[in-house]
């Protein structure tokens, strides 16, 4: 540091002033008797104690979880199948008119999350929610909502890894307001880091 300062000072005030300045700086650098050298840097005993507390937290060396450096697991996108967000159920052998409506069910929200499973698998948790609204013809009771969940690899001809219907029971009273329903399912395991998609929605089978 003094060498650099000396060069600058020579150009302006001469060698004598530069030598005095360097001597003063060296005296200041060596004035403390409680300094230690660590990694090529000068650290006072007080600073050393503070640094030790930071690196060990006073409880010995810090253990680092190796999973913190592992890349996030690939999580397939989830989408609602077109035209499967709504069910309207009417009284049997009646015209499909508002007064003959038993109930109406909707899918409002859907989401997924993924976690590592074993050495080469991914576990997918799927969540869906919506509402069931009773109609004028509903006398009260339980509704079973047929929700299909399919996990499909990329490619137009790929067969689904999973494709099944999950029945979601919802109890709705006659003349009651809308009842919320929720499905959370985490039983799906798939090969890790393989491109695919999750498709969800109501599936009533054959429609009238």
Beta strands, then each sheet from edge to edge (+ up, - down):
strand 1: 35-38
strand 2: 41-44
strand 3: 77-80
strand 4: 86-90
strand 5: 101-117
strand 6: 121-134
strand 7: 141-153
strand 8: 160-172
strand 9: 179-191
strand 10: 196-202
sheet 1: 1+ 2-
sheet 2: 3+ 10+ 7- 8+
sheet 3: 4+ 5- 6+ 9-
end
